[in-house]
Amino acid sequence: VLLEFLKPGDLLLFSSPTYGGTDHFINHFLPKIGVHTLGFTSEMSEEELYETIQNSEHAGRLTHVHLETPANPTNALIDIEMVRRVVDRIKTEEKVTIAVDNTYMGPLWQHPLKHGADLVMYSATKYIGGHSDLIAGAVLGNAELMVRVKTLRTFLGNMASPHTGWMLLRSLETLKIRMEAMQANAIQVANFLKGHEKVAQIKYLGLIEEGTRNYEIYKNQCSGPGAMVSFCINGGEKEAFKFLNSLKLVKLAVSLGGTESLAEHPKSMTHAGVDDHHLEHIGVTDALVRLSIGVENYEDLIWDISQALDQVTIPSGELV
Ligand SMILES: *Cc1c(COP(=O)(O)O)cnc(C)c1O
């Protein structure tokens, strides 16, 4: 999508944080082919976003927007309708395409096309595949845009194999019940983590404080909190590693959205390709742990997470 909708000299607007591989492609590959990039975070207001684009050197060449909401790995939310308004104000003649990476919400809990996006993208490796046994992606949009995506795909040769296609069809049969079971478990896990003394901060859509701007975006855009739970452990890398290495049932691995629960350390794993100075700014700290909650019995998951947290010693003087 990025290669089809951008050309040298164009400006790409993107939300940050975004999946580590996407971030690397945007910040390290696109500049090599002369595409200008401008990142923004969920903290920016409508006016601030407008000003930021207007004040950039290349506002007149804004052609494409890449959004990831909720963002991997912090669950930060971007208001898609707000971004649509801003880019339409900036480019009144031609239409700017907005693509949303909807991987975190699967096809179930968020429908970006209804909120002003032109394209929706999925890592089908995640919820859609759902069994951590295939790698695929999906893009959806109107016929005019999809012809462009499909044509470039033919030249790049990155279509899925027949076997992957067959496995995806198998997986679609259970997509909804898997996702609902995972979400129900995640709500239990998040509630357990919420009050825990070893947990400094929890980033879960189901726990966003009412009355905040984030809560409004969540209510307008998502139909459920999903099954991705991130939290900051009380401490830093040492404590996060101790927790991860103490898990017995939850596996230490990247990827997400599969039937089995996974835990990982974004800073050193999925987001290792993101520039260091940038990581702190977007909330990907040494203390951050990401959980993808699966379909197991939630009591087993809480037992495991609880015993792993018990293994962590909070560093003295660093109680948050
Ligand atoms: C995993 C992931 C990707 C990349 O997907 P692959 O199928 O592994 O190539 C892109 N975006 C998000 C949000 C992801 O979680």
The ligand as an ORCA input file, in Angstrom:
! r2SCAN-3c Opt
* xyz 0 1
  C       2.362     -8.283     13.099
  C       1.887     -6.999     12.617
  C       2.190     -6.580     11.325
  C       3.055     -7.390     10.372
  O       2.425     -8.533      9.987
  P       3.158     -9.843      9.415
  O       2.020    -10.678      9.017
  O       3.956    -10.407     10.530
  O       3.997     -9.381      8.287
  C       1.701     -5.357     10.913
  N       0.955     -4.586     11.724
  C       0.653     -4.962     12.985
  C      -0.176     -4.057     13.844
  C       1.098     -6.185     13.481
  O       0.811     -6.536     14.726
*
